[in-house]
Amino acid sequence: MLKIRLARHGRKGRPFYRVVVQDSRNPRDGRFVESLGYYDPLTDPATFNVNGERARHWLSQGAKPSETVHRFLAREGLIDAWQPKPRSKRADAKKAAAASSE
């Protein structure tokens, strides 16, 4: 399964990230299929640069973005905004039981 995620680079305390398409079984900073852009959190404001055409291509091929990359792509207008998964009834029941026991 292909993922679009951030791969960390830079020295200790000075992070710099590449936005990469990668097989989900590879390590975070391991082998990747294609580099789509970069994210630099140290600039003011943080810099996010991505090749939108290639990102759309990989999304159409079934690549799933990580939560962070999804938010960045939504901010760029390439995909819809991040929607968290709905909670299950079981999780809601556990939360209600914990609240009532206190």
C-alpha positions in Angstrom: 0.0 0.0 0.0 1.4 3.4 -0.9 1.5 6.2 1.6 2.2 9.9 1.1 4.1 11.0 4.3 6.9 13.0 5.7 10.4 11.7 5.8 12.6 13.5 8.4 16.0 14.9 7.4 18.3 17.5 9.0 20.4 17.4 12.0 19.4 17.1 15.6 17.2 20.0 16.7 16.9 21.3 13.1 14.2 19.1 11.4 13.5 19.3 7.7 10.9 17.0 6.0 10.5 15.7 2.5 7.0 14.8 1.3 7.4 11.4 -0.2 5.4 8.6 -1.8 6.5 5.4 -0.1 5.5 1.8 0.4 3.9 1.6 3.9 6.2 -1.3 4.8 9.4 0.8 4.4 10.9 2.7 7.3 10.0 6.4 7.7 13.3 7.6 6.3 13.8 4.6 4.1 13.4 4.0 0.4 10.7 6.0 -1.4 9.0 5.9 -4.8 9.0 9.7 -5.5 9.7 12.9 -3.6 6.8 15.4 -4.0 8.1 18.4 -2.1 9.2 19.5 1.3 8.1 21.0 4.6 10.3 23.3 6.7 8.8 24.0 10.2 11.7 26.3 11.2 10.9 29.1 8.9 8.4 31.8 10.0 5.8 31.0 8.9 6.5 27.3 8.2 7.1 26.5 4.5 5.2 23.7 2.7 6.0 23.2 -0.9 4.5 20.3 -3.0 4.1 19.5 -6.6 0.3 19.5 -6.8 0.1 17.7 -10.1 2.2 14.8 -8.9 0.3 14.7 -5.6 -3.0 14.4 -7.4 -1.6 11.7 -9.6 -0.5 9.5 -6.6 -3.8 10.2 -4.8 -5.6 8.9 -8.0 -3.5 5.8 -7.9 -4.7 5.0 -4.4 -1.9 6.5 -2.2 -3.2 7.4 1.2 -1.8 10.6 2.9 -0.8 10.6 6.5 -2.9 12.9 8.8 -0.3 15.6 8.8 0.2 15.5 5.0 -3.6 15.4 4.5 -3.9 18.6 6.5 -1.2 20.3 4.4 -2.7 19.1 1.1 -6.1 20.4 2.2 -4.7 23.8 3.0 -3.2 23.9 -0.5 -6.7 23.0 -1.9 -5.6 19.7 -3.4 -8.0 17.5 -1.4 -11.0 17.9 1.0 -10.4 18.9 4.6 -9.4 16.3 7.1 -12.4 14.5 8.7 -11.5 12.4 11.7 -12.9 8.9 11.9 -16.3 8.7 13.6 -16.1 7.1 17.1 -17.6 3.7 17.5 -20.6 3.0 19.7 -18.4 0.8 21.9 -15.9 3.7 22.5 -18.8 6.0 23.4 -20.2 3.5 25.8 -16.8 3.0 27.5 -16.5 6.8 27.9 -20.0 7.1 29.3 -19.4 4.3 31.8 -16.1 5.8 33.0 -17.8 9.2 33.5 -20.8 7.7 35.4 -18.5 5.7 37.8 -16.7 8.9 38.9 
